[in-house]
Amino acid sequence: MRLLKLLILFITIQVSAQQGGMWIPSLLEGMNEQEMTNLGSKLTAKDIYDVNNSSLKDAIGHFNGGCTTEIISGKGLILTNHHCGFSQIQSHSSLENDYLKDGFWAMNLEEELPNEGLFVEFIVSIEDVTTQVLSGITDTMTEKEKQSSIDKNSNAIQKQTKTEAWQATKVKSFYQGNQYFLFVTERFEDIRLVGAPPSSIGKFGSDTDNWVFPRHTGDFSLFRIYADENNHPAKYSKTNKPYKPKHHLPVSLDGIEEGDFTLVFGFPGRTNEYLPSVAIEHITQEYNPSNIAIREAALKVIDAKMKSSDATRIKYASKQARIANAWKKWIGENLGIEKSNAVVNRKTFENNYAKALKTKKLDKKYGHILPEFDRLYGDFSKINIKRRNFIEVFLVTNELMQMTFRAYQMETAAKTNPNSFENAKAALVSRLKGIHKNYDVQVDKDVYKAVMPLYSNNVDISIYDKTAFTDLKSALQLLEGSPKEVFKKLNKDVAYKYAKPLIEEFINTIDAEFQKKNTSISALQKQYMKALMEALPNARYFPDANSTLRVTYGQVRGYSPRDAVYYQPVSYLDGIMEKYIAGDYEFDVPKKLRDLHASKDYGQYADSNGKVPVCFLGTNHTTGGNSGSPAIDAQGNLIGLNFDRVWEGTMSDMNYDPEICRNIMVDLRYILFIVDKYAGATHLIDEMTLVHPKKK
């Protein structure tokens, strides 16, 4: 009995009070529905997901493939995080119209700004197609043969699925490839910027406060979905009209208090909750530290340059945020794994799991898995680190190296298929223009000096003085002429000549070795997932996040990150003023917001104590991709906007611990307060459905 309890404790990711897990919304009836009810929910499974009637899922969109958004009015108004819309806000900014610094508010439909390439995708339906996808798969097949059959079966299912002309399909793998679901989707591509607070509100606290609590960040932005005359998805057109959704979320003015039910609905990106202890050790003790060092070196350069120049600040704002986000997350992840004693606990579980296999006479079938993990990771760790370090230097932190890498891809593609030259060149031209739009040669040169020694002993600063890539006009001239002429010029460029051997080593040796070894680990992880399910068939299993629509439920709760410290679950506008440092790029506060605080001009957005709540904590199990996800109350109303996790809880991607894992949400009353009282965009408030569920 004691052994069974230990096993169930692990498999449910140590969920206390039925909290934790990222659940498929089409499968909530039964135990999930009961758990939500126990936590205070008044929602039924069909209120959340229904194919035949409007439901909450019809208001939840995948924002540009990386974040979540929700519809908050009958006119297609959508809400997401400021950091999710950051690149769009930046793209419309200039020294003359600095929307990053000053904010942006469209006071009518005509002022809303289109965004090329931005999309929002909704889920129409979800269907289990595991039997069809795995049809014909046998244990005697190689992993390559299995994947080929899976791809073939998946493509056949998609072709057979009846959809409308504007809809699409995709098949996604769950439980490490042991289950498959078919998704029918609708993608809207005319998305316009409606409103964004200044970065002093939307990014208040910046890097210092990132991933920590108490948080005082108004991390939100507003966009609008436009559709054609039939209310169907369409490319941008001046004749398009605001989308009329199947469902939009009412907004609660009653707010939250500790113990309230919270449902976060969105598209979490990736988790690895069922990793063996050897994998967690590798990630936190070897893999993360090497990548942290590279990003830290780059950030020291970029941060200093951004502080010294407004032009540089605008150019590098989005890049800096992207680099800093994962850097700090990895640090917190390592701390959380250590604090929660995750590796030791996982090893204890593995010892008990091995005994359970013997008890169930499954040891001959699955007893090899854990020893094999030890062997594979011992052989995998160095190449995994080397591969990721290349990505960090060549694709994340240094833009000259990124340009050479993209040029190499163009050359390789065109030589492999000569007919693809024009398309490959066009793709490279587009990338070069995108990079140079926000490029500073001196910043990039100093980043190169800082990060390249962490990857290679071959460091040559002089390439910046001789290469054509650091000037857009010169870079584009490299690509003029016939394929033969282009390749000749390209291979004479000093930066390209320098980088090409490193890129070829990565492609032909490092990545090739990584893919081979990672395939073996993935196959074993799939078998391990199956072994867990056979050893404990009655235990609870939620699938790892894979950027598909998920429900995670919990409650508003504070937490204790360390001895003698307890964080209350709600932060307030008062705390913003306590942190205020005039002129500081992280903690400056706009004068109008200071004036509103001084006069207590809070309108209907203060709580019962007369204070404006800013952020609050919940026990919802979230990860990257949940940024912008709605926090929904027991009745289905919008109460918050998810945007972060606490630093000690970022380990939840591998080890959810209900004691310290908390998600951070912007209180909707603060968002409404900023839109109404700060921005004066009352027309947007008028669009929304404001409700008082607690006063019924």
C-alpha positions as MATLAB code, in Angstrom:
seq = 'MRLLKLLILFITIQVSAQQGGMWIPSLLEGMNEQEMTNLGSKLTAKDIYDVNNSSLKDAIGHFNGGCTTEIISGKGLILTNHHCGFSQIQSHSSLENDYLKDGFWAMNLEEELPNEGLFVEFIVSIEDVTTQVLSGITDTMTEKEKQSSIDKNSNAIQKQTKTEAWQATKVKSFYQGNQYFLFVTERFEDIRLVGAPPSSIGKFGSDTDNWVFPRHTGDFSLFRIYADENNHPAKYSKTNKPYKPKHHLPVSLDGIEEGDFTLVFGFPGRTNEYLPSVAIEHITQEYNPSNIAIREAALKVIDAKMKSSDATRIKYASKQARIANAWKKWIGENLGIEKSNAVVNRKTFENNYAKALKTKKLDKKYGHILPEFDRLYGDFSKINIKRRNFIEVFLVTNELMQMTFRAYQMETAAKTNPNSFENAKAALVSRLKGIHKNYDVQVDKDVYKAVMPLYSNNVDISIYDKTAFTDLKSALQLLEGSPKEVFKKLNKDVAYKYAKPLIEEFINTIDAEFQKKNTSISALQKQYMKALMEALPNARYFPDANSTLRVTYGQVRGYSPRDAVYYQPVSYLDGIMEKYIAGDYEFDVPKKLRDLHASKDYGQYADSNGKVPVCFLGTNHTTGGNSGSPAIDAQGNLIGLNFDRVWEGTMSDMNYDPEICRNIMVDLRYILFIVDKYAGATHLIDEMTLVHPKKK';
ca = [
       0.000    0.000    0.000;
       2.807    2.410    0.888;
       4.507    1.675   -2.438;
       1.299    2.293   -4.378;
       0.834    5.642   -2.660;
       4.381    6.697   -3.555;
       3.837    5.773   -7.181;
       0.546    7.616   -7.459;
       2.135   10.600   -5.737;
       4.703   10.818   -8.528;
       2.420   10.096  -11.441;
      -0.009   12.836  -10.481;
       3.000   15.143  -10.116;
       2.383   15.448   -6.414;
      -0.941   17.219   -6.896;
      -2.410   18.472   -3.654;
      -6.141   19.202   -3.540;
      -6.429   17.920   -7.138;
      -4.272   20.718   -8.548;
      -1.670   20.355  -11.259;
      -1.742   18.914  -14.742;
      -2.482   20.195  -18.232;
      -5.664   18.492  -19.364;
      -7.141   18.002  -22.839;
     -10.372   20.071  -22.887;
     -12.383   17.495  -24.842;
     -11.782   14.885  -22.104;
     -12.856   16.748  -18.967;
     -16.052   14.853  -18.181;
     -15.752   12.657  -15.135;
     -12.876   13.024  -12.704;
     -11.571   16.388  -13.976;
     -15.046   17.863  -13.792;
     -15.433   16.599  -10.220;
     -12.020   17.943   -9.208;
     -12.912   21.373  -10.544;
     -16.165   21.280   -8.624;
     -14.262   20.384   -5.452;
     -12.096   23.453   -5.996;
     -15.141   25.705   -6.291;
     -15.976   25.644  -10.004;
     -19.572   26.004  -11.174;
     -18.637   25.112  -14.758;
     -19.512   21.861  -16.501;
     -17.212   20.123  -18.941;
     -19.501   21.227  -21.777;
     -19.297   24.847  -20.637;
     -15.577   24.597  -21.298;
     -15.535   22.457  -24.458;
     -18.473   21.795  -26.758;
     -18.355   21.106  -30.494;
     -22.051   21.704  -31.163;
     -22.627   24.784  -29.019;
     -20.603   27.857  -28.129;
     -18.281   27.274  -25.187;
     -15.234   28.786  -23.509;
     -12.875   27.153  -26.010;
     -14.343   29.292  -28.805;
     -12.925   32.398  -27.114;
      -9.374   31.014  -26.707;
      -6.875   31.553  -29.526;
      -3.278   30.620  -30.239;
      -1.527   33.990  -30.662;
       1.057   33.835  -33.457;
       1.921   30.242  -32.551;
       3.721   31.138  -29.314;
       1.278   32.740  -26.878;
      -2.412   32.600  -25.999;
      -5.126   35.204  -26.467;
      -8.817   35.475  -25.604;
     -11.773   37.285  -27.140;
     -13.269   39.838  -24.742;
     -15.968   41.500  -26.831;
     -18.531   40.753  -29.498;
     -16.442   42.812  -31.928;
     -13.378   40.574  -31.999;
     -11.376   42.502  -29.383;
      -8.660   40.226  -28.003;
      -6.367   40.419  -25.004;
      -2.874   39.019  -24.652;
       0.351   39.923  -22.875;
       2.404   43.017  -23.627;
       5.407   40.754  -24.142;
       3.443   38.595  -26.597;
       2.596   41.627  -28.728;
       5.958   43.260  -28.099;
       7.445   42.716  -31.563;
       4.308   44.164  -33.187;
       4.399   47.185  -30.871;
       8.091   47.583  -31.635;
       7.555   47.286  -35.398;
       5.215   50.284  -35.333;
       7.586   52.309  -33.128;
      10.093   54.954  -34.144;
      11.867   57.837  -32.478;
       8.950   60.032  -33.615;
       6.250   57.592  -32.472;
       7.806   55.646  -29.615;
       4.948   53.296  -28.723;
       7.300   51.237  -26.558;
       7.995   54.253  -24.379;
       4.678   56.110  -24.633;
       2.152   53.361  -25.334;
      -0.405   53.214  -28.133;
      -4.188   53.529  -28.097;
      -6.423   53.445  -31.158;
      -9.429   55.649  -30.393;
     -11.472   54.206  -33.258;
     -11.356   51.330  -35.741;
      -9.606   53.452  -38.375;
      -6.619   53.999  -36.079;
      -6.033   50.280  -35.429;
      -2.734   49.114  -36.961;
      -2.378   46.012  -39.196;
       0.420   43.511  -38.536;
       1.833   41.532  -41.418;
       2.332   37.872  -40.596;
       0.482   37.945  -37.272;
      -2.234   35.297  -36.840;
      -4.633   33.897  -34.264;
      -5.756   30.272  -34.532;
      -8.816   28.710  -32.890;
      -9.670   25.076  -32.234;
     -12.893   23.897  -33.860;
     -12.741   20.272  -32.692;
     -10.483   17.641  -31.112;
     -10.722   13.911  -31.905;
      -8.762   10.892  -30.681;
      -7.267    9.149  -33.748;
      -4.722    6.946  -31.992;
      -5.952    3.666  -33.500;
      -5.805    5.019  -37.048;
      -2.390    6.664  -36.627;
      -0.750    3.586  -35.092;
      -2.340    1.152  -37.552;
       0.297   -1.166  -38.986;
       3.019   -0.139  -36.525;
       4.978   -3.127  -35.174;
       7.757   -3.561  -32.607;
      10.041   -5.003  -35.291;
      10.113   -1.686  -37.185;
      12.989    0.748  -36.800;
      12.170    4.142  -35.315;
      12.510    5.687  -38.775;
      10.084    3.158  -40.240;
       7.610    3.725  -37.405;
       7.691    7.494  -37.901;
       7.275    7.122  -41.655;
       4.130    5.008  -41.143;
       2.800    7.411  -38.521;
       3.298   10.355  -40.894;
       1.616    8.479  -43.733;
      -1.364    7.526  -41.579;
      -1.661   11.050  -40.184;
      -1.662   12.573  -43.657;
      -4.366   10.142  -44.770;
      -6.548   11.057  -41.774;
      -6.192   14.751  -42.548;
      -7.121   14.251  -46.202;
     -10.216   12.267  -45.215;
     -11.417   14.830  -42.687;
     -14.252   17.003  -43.973;
     -13.623   20.683  -43.304;
     -14.793   24.053  -44.525;
     -12.666   25.849  -47.120;
     -11.224   28.202  -44.492;
     -10.357   25.455  -41.990;
      -7.230   23.328  -41.586;
      -6.240   20.129  -39.781;
      -3.275   18.835  -37.808;
      -2.461   15.599  -35.983;
      -0.477   15.920  -32.761;
       1.327   13.354  -30.634;
       0.565   12.924  -26.909;
       2.061   10.815  -24.112;
       5.430   10.554  -25.878;
       3.837    9.137  -29.024;
       1.472    6.687  -27.343;
      -1.663    8.678  -28.270;
      -2.676   10.971  -31.150;
      -5.365   13.620  -31.615;
      -6.757   15.326  -34.716;
      -7.385   19.076  -34.505;
      -9.581   21.067  -36.857;
      -8.543   24.730  -36.754;
      -9.437   28.186  -38.048;
      -6.661   30.739  -38.562;
      -7.365   34.475  -38.739;
      -4.647   36.565  -40.388;
      -5.975   40.115  -40.208;
      -5.006   41.074  -36.657;
      -4.682   44.754  -35.770;
      -3.040   46.470  -32.823;
      -5.612   48.288  -30.688;
      -3.834   49.284  -27.505;
      -0.683   48.843  -25.467;
       0.470   50.567  -22.288;
       3.931   52.126  -22.177;
       6.738   49.741  -21.265;
       6.957   51.477  -17.889;
       3.617   49.733  -17.195;
       3.726   46.742  -19.545;
       7.285   45.797  -18.557;
       7.441   47.408  -15.116;
      10.217   45.705  -13.162;
      11.752   44.372  -16.382;
      14.589   41.894  -15.730;
      14.800   42.489  -11.980;
      11.191   41.446  -11.370;
      10.963   38.876  -14.168;
       9.937   35.438  -12.817;
       9.524   36.727   -9.246;
       6.843   37.873   -6.832;
       5.612   40.301   -5.650;
       5.046   41.453   -9.221;
       3.579   44.775  -10.362;
       3.593   44.424  -14.133;
       0.681   45.474  -16.352;
       1.695   42.862  -18.921;
      -1.129   43.267  -21.440;
      -1.883   44.478  -24.940;
      -5.040   44.606  -27.033;
      -5.579   43.550  -30.624;
      -8.627   42.977  -32.806;
      -9.486   40.147  -35.175;
     -10.918   41.128  -38.551;
     -12.821   38.819  -40.908;
     -14.328   38.982  -44.386;
     -17.936   39.847  -45.204;
     -18.985   36.296  -44.282;
     -17.211   36.462  -40.902;
     -14.599   33.992  -42.142;
     -10.791   34.225  -41.907;
      -9.184   36.411  -44.559;
      -5.936   38.157  -45.401;
      -5.703   41.833  -44.495;
      -8.094   44.052  -46.409;
      -9.474   47.511  -45.744;
     -12.935   46.063  -46.406;
     -12.650   43.457  -43.618;
     -14.885   43.901  -40.577;
     -14.369   43.153  -36.864;
     -14.899   39.441  -36.242;
     -18.135   38.346  -34.578;
     -17.094   35.456  -32.303;
     -19.060   32.397  -31.244;
     -18.215   33.286  -27.654;
     -16.446   36.071  -25.803;
     -15.465   36.162  -22.144;
     -17.436   38.426  -19.793;
     -15.166   40.407  -17.466;
     -15.700   40.227  -13.706;
     -15.397   43.442  -11.708;
     -15.606   41.519   -8.424;
     -12.026   40.297   -8.535;
     -10.495   37.514   -6.482;
      -9.602   36.488   -2.967;
      -7.481   33.675   -1.604;
      -9.081   30.292   -2.167;
     -11.067   31.329   -5.255;
     -11.202   28.870   -8.148;
      -9.031   29.692  -11.159;
      -9.041   28.052  -14.572;
      -6.261   28.892  -17.015;
      -7.123   28.005  -20.611;
      -4.439   28.197  -23.272;
      -1.689   26.706  -25.395;
       1.222   25.639  -23.135;
       4.355   25.055  -25.180;
       6.410   22.211  -23.774;
       6.879   20.280  -20.550;
       8.786   17.113  -19.629;
       7.095   15.840  -16.489;
       8.110   12.177  -16.855;
      11.875   12.511  -17.248;
      14.172   10.106  -15.391;
      16.431   11.498  -12.677;
      19.527   11.249  -14.886;
      17.913   13.623  -17.385;
      17.040   16.184  -14.703;
      20.617   16.030  -13.413;
      21.977   16.595  -16.912;
      19.681   19.543  -17.617;
      20.195   21.407  -14.355;
      23.845   20.602  -13.655;
      25.344   20.648  -17.173;
      23.023   21.846  -19.936;
      21.453   24.914  -18.308;
      24.667   26.375  -16.806;
      26.498   26.463  -20.139;
      23.628   28.253  -21.874;
      23.112   30.635  -18.955;
      26.754   31.709  -19.305;
      26.373   32.544  -23.004;
      23.201   34.573  -22.544;
      24.614   36.348  -19.512;
      27.631   37.459  -21.534;
      25.399   38.784  -24.326;
      23.047   40.556  -21.936;
      25.854   42.460  -20.227;
      26.695   44.026  -23.574;
      23.143   44.657  -24.772;
      21.906   46.063  -21.459;
      24.735   48.564  -21.276;
      24.183   49.720  -24.863;
      20.419   50.064  -24.370;
      20.903   52.260  -21.313;
      23.204   54.594  -23.237;
      21.004   55.202  -26.298;
      17.272   55.490  -26.981;
      17.808   54.413  -30.588;
      19.573   51.251  -29.406;
      16.904   50.693  -26.774;
      14.187   50.648  -29.427;
      16.207   48.449  -31.786;
      17.144   45.861  -29.180;
      14.125   45.925  -26.840;
      12.507   42.794  -28.248;
      15.806   40.913  -28.671;
      16.919   41.733  -25.148;
      13.611   40.577  -23.676;
      13.774   37.326  -25.621;
      17.342   36.579  -24.520;
      16.785   37.594  -20.889;
      13.572   35.642  -20.427;
      15.020   32.148  -20.826;
      18.282   33.157  -19.125;
      16.544   33.991  -15.875;
      14.067   31.127  -16.221;
      16.887   28.571  -16.416;
      18.488   30.017  -13.288;
      15.198   29.750  -11.382;
      14.590   26.262  -12.731;
      17.909   25.081  -11.339;
      17.169   26.681   -7.969;
      13.708   25.090   -7.810;
      14.986   21.625   -8.667;
      17.569   21.936   -5.894;
      15.140   23.404   -3.347;
      12.499   20.724   -3.953;
      15.104   17.928   -3.805;
      13.692   16.771   -7.135;
      16.570   14.562   -8.238;
      16.712   12.622   -4.958;
      12.923   12.260   -4.908;
      12.905   11.042   -8.505;
      15.598    8.472   -7.709;
      13.565    7.260   -4.751;
      10.570    6.887   -7.029;
      12.650    4.994   -9.589;
      13.768    2.487   -6.951;
      10.168    1.889   -5.948;
       9.060    1.767   -9.590;
      11.609   -0.984  -10.280;
      10.172   -2.996   -7.380;
       6.659   -2.470   -8.749;
       7.701   -3.889  -12.109;
       8.850   -7.062  -10.385;
       5.640   -7.289   -8.388;
       3.592   -7.061  -11.597;
       6.058   -9.332  -13.443;
       6.863   -6.573  -15.904;
      10.579   -6.416  -15.128;
      11.572   -8.575  -18.108;
       9.588   -6.302  -20.415;
      10.548   -2.941  -18.950;
      13.346   -3.542  -16.433;
      15.998   -2.420  -18.912;
      14.606    1.122  -19.287;
      16.185    2.952  -16.332;
      19.694    1.438  -16.773;
      19.441    2.248  -20.469;
      18.579    5.881  -19.637;
      21.781    6.090  -17.570;
      23.851    4.756  -20.458;
      22.221    6.929  -23.127;
      22.476   10.186  -21.179;
      26.102    9.475  -20.327;
      26.781    9.306  -24.059;
      24.408   12.173  -24.962;
      25.295   14.973  -22.568;
      28.368   16.435  -24.302;
      26.845   16.560  -27.780;
      23.586   17.990  -26.423;
      25.489   20.836  -24.747;
      27.671   21.510  -27.799;
      24.662   21.619  -30.117;
      22.720   24.007  -27.905;
      25.749   26.240  -27.403;
      25.988   26.610  -31.197;
      22.313   27.588  -31.338;
      22.807   30.125  -28.556;
      25.743   31.787  -30.338;
      24.670   31.492  -33.976;
      20.896   31.853  -33.754;
      20.029   33.555  -30.451;
      22.649   36.083  -29.375;
      24.854   37.088  -32.338;
      23.318   38.488  -35.505;
      26.325   38.366  -37.824;
      26.659   34.651  -37.140;
      22.924   34.262  -37.712;
      23.233   35.965  -41.113;
      26.069   33.651  -42.138;
      24.073   30.632  -40.989;
      21.043   31.676  -43.047;
      23.307   32.313  -46.043;
      24.741   28.806  -45.657;
      21.202   27.400  -45.629;
      20.477   29.271  -48.861;
      23.638   28.014  -50.546;
      23.012   24.427  -49.445;
      19.368   24.458  -50.545;
      20.204   25.940  -53.946;
      23.051   23.501  -54.608;
      20.894   20.564  -53.564;
      18.085   21.713  -55.854;
      19.154   24.346  -58.431;
      15.519   25.135  -59.186;
      15.086   26.393  -55.624;
      17.699   29.163  -55.918;
      15.307   32.076  -56.403;
      13.020   30.987  -53.551;
      15.973   30.356  -51.229;
      17.483   33.734  -52.127;
      14.157   35.501  -51.537;
      13.895   33.884  -48.111;
      17.429   35.012  -47.243;
      16.751   38.567  -48.459;
      13.675   38.686  -46.231;
      15.682   37.491  -43.216;
      18.492   39.975  -43.841;
      16.031   42.850  -44.081;
      14.348   41.695  -40.872;
      17.654   41.568  -39.000;
      18.917   44.909  -40.316;
      15.692   46.674  -39.422;
      16.909   46.616  -35.809;
      20.651   46.138  -36.155;
      23.622   47.949  -34.644;
      27.047   46.810  -35.827;
      28.926   47.899  -32.714;
      26.471   46.204  -30.375;
      26.672   43.008  -32.392;
      30.461   43.152  -32.569;
      30.722   43.493  -28.800;
      28.265   40.614  -28.336;
      30.424   38.486  -30.647;
      33.517   39.317  -28.556;
      31.646   38.248  -25.434;
      29.972   35.015  -26.587;
      32.197   33.429  -29.237;
      34.982   32.458  -26.776;
      32.354   30.428  -24.903;
      31.817   28.305  -28.019;
      35.092   28.250  -29.939;
      38.771   29.143  -29.509;
      38.679   30.507  -33.060;
      37.722   34.153  -32.415;
      38.387   36.775  -35.122;
      37.093   40.290  -34.401;
      38.444   41.633  -37.702;
      35.678   39.987  -39.707;
      33.360   42.847  -38.691;
      35.582   45.375  -40.501;
      35.674   43.456  -43.797;
      32.356   41.622  -44.210;
      29.484   42.782  -46.413;
      26.863   41.398  -44.019;
      27.023   44.282  -41.535;
      25.580   46.677  -44.144;
      22.238   45.765  -45.692;
      22.962   47.284  -49.111;
      26.295   45.454  -49.343;
      24.752   42.225  -48.084;
      22.064   42.339  -50.753;
      24.687   43.010  -53.432;
      26.285   39.696  -52.485;
      23.111   38.030  -53.704;
      22.986   39.705  -57.115;
      23.778   37.636  -60.187;
      23.589   34.013  -61.248;
      23.814   31.218  -58.671;
      27.457   30.657  -59.608;
      28.264   34.349  -59.194;
      26.413   34.583  -55.890;
      28.153   31.540  -54.431;
      31.554   32.863  -55.556;
      30.993   36.263  -53.905;
      29.513   34.659  -50.815;
      32.479   32.360  -50.274;
      34.919   35.257  -50.587;
      33.224   37.182  -47.785;
      35.452   37.086  -44.697;
      32.652   36.508  -42.186;
      31.158   33.734  -44.289;
      34.569   32.094  -44.778;
      35.123   32.274  -41.022;
      31.712   30.874  -40.060;
      31.251   28.246  -42.767;
      33.547   25.572  -41.269;
      31.845   26.005  -37.885;
      28.416   25.731  -39.502;
      29.440   22.659  -41.516;
      30.774   21.020  -38.372;
      27.442   21.721  -36.699;
      25.312   20.412  -39.579;
      27.385   17.383  -40.560;
      28.803   16.271  -37.223;
      27.266   17.868  -34.138;
      23.612   17.951  -35.163;
      23.838   14.607  -36.967;
      25.216   12.939  -33.837;
      22.642   14.717  -31.664;
      19.725   13.573  -33.831;
      20.896    9.967  -33.767;
      21.330    9.877  -29.994;
      18.216   11.906  -29.289;
      16.149    9.501  -31.400;
      17.214    6.643  -29.141;
      16.340    8.634  -26.016;
      12.945    9.640  -27.426;
      12.137    6.040  -28.298;
      13.059    4.945  -24.774;
      11.030    7.797  -23.251;
       8.003    6.604  -25.243;
       8.517    3.090  -23.900;
       8.936    4.458  -20.371;
       5.613    6.310  -20.632;
       3.951    3.083  -21.729;
       5.598    1.197  -18.860;
       4.247    3.697  -16.327;
       0.743    3.289  -17.678;
       0.967   -0.511  -17.547;
       2.499   -0.576  -14.084;
      -0.161    1.785  -12.716;
      -3.189    1.597  -15.036;
      -5.481    3.345  -12.551;
      -3.193    6.296  -11.874;
      -3.752    9.804  -13.303;
      -1.706   10.851  -16.314;
      -1.842   14.193  -18.043;
       0.056   14.568  -21.311;
       3.068   16.835  -21.517;
       2.437   20.229  -23.090;
       2.896   20.327  -26.868;
       1.401   23.703  -27.893;
      -2.138   22.333  -28.032;
      -5.174   23.669  -26.173;
      -5.166   22.703  -22.478;
      -7.050   23.351  -19.267;
      -5.279   23.739  -15.951;
      -7.210   24.454  -12.777;
      -6.295   25.603   -9.289;
      -6.949   28.309   -6.729;
      -5.669   31.717   -5.708;
      -2.905   30.995   -3.179;
       0.140   32.701   -1.682;
       3.304   30.727   -0.958;
       6.470   30.536    1.092;
       9.601   30.529   -1.092;
      12.030   30.191    1.815;
      12.245   30.143    5.581;
      10.314   32.891    7.406;
       9.057   34.436    4.143;
       5.454   34.312    2.929;
       4.077   36.054   -0.146;
       0.481   37.232   -0.002;
      -1.389   36.271   -3.194;
      -2.197   39.831   -4.363;
      -0.034   42.864   -5.153;
      -1.345   46.432   -5.388;
      -0.801   49.778   -7.086;
       0.688   50.972   -3.797;
       3.563   48.549   -4.413;
       4.320   50.167   -7.765;
       4.817   53.480   -6.000;
       7.035   51.804   -3.400;
       9.280   50.504   -6.190;
       9.221   53.755   -8.187;
      12.666   55.133   -9.160;
      12.512   58.248  -11.316;
      14.285   57.802  -14.631;
      15.130   54.151  -14.028;
      14.474   52.008  -17.114;
      12.963   49.230  -14.986;
      11.121   51.104  -12.244;
      10.112   54.487  -13.628;
       6.378   55.254  -13.368;
       4.473   57.531  -15.783;
       3.390   60.833  -14.220;
      -0.262   60.241  -15.038;
      -0.235   56.932  -13.156;
       1.437   58.625  -10.186;
      -1.216   61.341  -10.273;
      -4.055   58.795  -10.393;
      -2.573   57.063   -7.371;
      -2.124   60.314   -5.488;
      -5.733   61.376   -6.107;
      -7.089   57.833   -5.565;
      -9.018   58.244   -8.807;
      -9.664   54.518   -9.195;
     -13.232   54.507  -10.505;
     -14.927   51.101  -10.253;
     -11.640   49.212  -10.297;
     -10.615   49.320   -6.627;
     -11.254   46.397   -4.302;
     -13.267   46.506   -1.078;
     -10.258   48.021    0.720;
     -10.103   50.917   -1.728;
      -6.890   49.671   -3.376;
      -6.236   48.748   -7.012;
      -5.000   45.144   -7.296;
      -2.268   44.634   -9.889;
      -1.233   40.966   -9.921;
      -2.210   37.749   -8.149;
      -0.939   34.195   -7.699;
      -2.558   30.861   -8.483;
      -1.693   27.186   -8.247;
      -2.391   26.605  -11.953;
       0.187   24.456  -13.731;
       1.490   26.658  -16.555;
       4.483   27.006  -18.844;
       5.686   28.992  -21.851;
       2.818   29.422  -24.309;
       0.413   30.074  -21.443;
       1.489   33.709  -21.678;
      -1.682   35.619  -22.453;
      -3.945   32.814  -21.242;
      -7.137   33.922  -19.516;
      -7.620   33.268  -15.827;
     -11.304   32.358  -15.569;
     -13.462   32.288  -12.434;
     -15.923   29.663  -11.218;
     -18.702   31.045  -13.458;
     -16.673   31.411  -16.670;
     -15.794   35.110  -16.357;
     -12.412   36.675  -17.021;
     -10.588   37.673  -13.820;
      -6.941   37.731  -14.838;
      -4.323   37.436  -17.560;
      -1.597   34.829  -17.067;
       1.915   36.035  -17.860;
       4.561   34.405  -15.685;
       5.553   31.954  -12.967;
       7.399   32.511   -9.714;
      11.135   31.988   -9.985;
      11.307   29.023   -7.641;
       8.463   27.360   -9.573;
       9.876   27.490  -13.102;
      10.977   23.912  -12.492;
       7.309   22.945  -13.004;
       8.215   22.033  -16.599;
       9.926   18.982  -15.103;
       8.700   18.803  -11.545;
       5.412   20.425  -10.508;
       5.420   21.011   -6.753;
       2.174   22.480   -5.373;
       4.001   23.955   -2.401;
       6.049   26.454   -4.401;
       4.838   26.357   -8.029;
       2.693   29.435   -8.692;
       1.572   31.205  -11.840;
       1.375   34.997  -11.902;
      -1.596   36.825  -13.433;
      -2.458   40.461  -14.065;
      -5.701   41.324  -12.297;
      -8.315   42.354  -14.897;
      -9.307   45.304  -12.742;
      -5.825   46.762  -13.176;
      -6.038   46.257  -16.946;
      -9.427   47.995  -17.059;
      -8.112   50.763  -14.815;
      -5.208   51.431  -17.193;
      -7.408   51.295  -20.302;
     -10.057   53.562  -18.769;
      -8.412   55.934  -16.312;
      -4.865   56.058  -17.685;
      -5.434   55.798  -21.453;
      -8.926   57.270  -21.632;
      -9.927   54.487  -24.054;
     -13.386   54.153  -22.538;
     -14.812   53.007  -25.873;
     -12.968   49.715  -25.319;
     -14.497   49.312  -21.874;
     -17.919   49.927  -23.419;
     -17.323   47.008  -25.811;
     -16.831   44.540  -23.005;
     -19.427   42.680  -20.990;
     -18.734   43.693  -17.373;
     -20.334   41.535  -14.685;
     -20.604   41.199  -10.899;
     -20.824   37.416  -10.295;
     -20.196   37.688   -6.553;
     -23.058   40.122   -6.023;
     -25.781   37.830   -7.337;
];
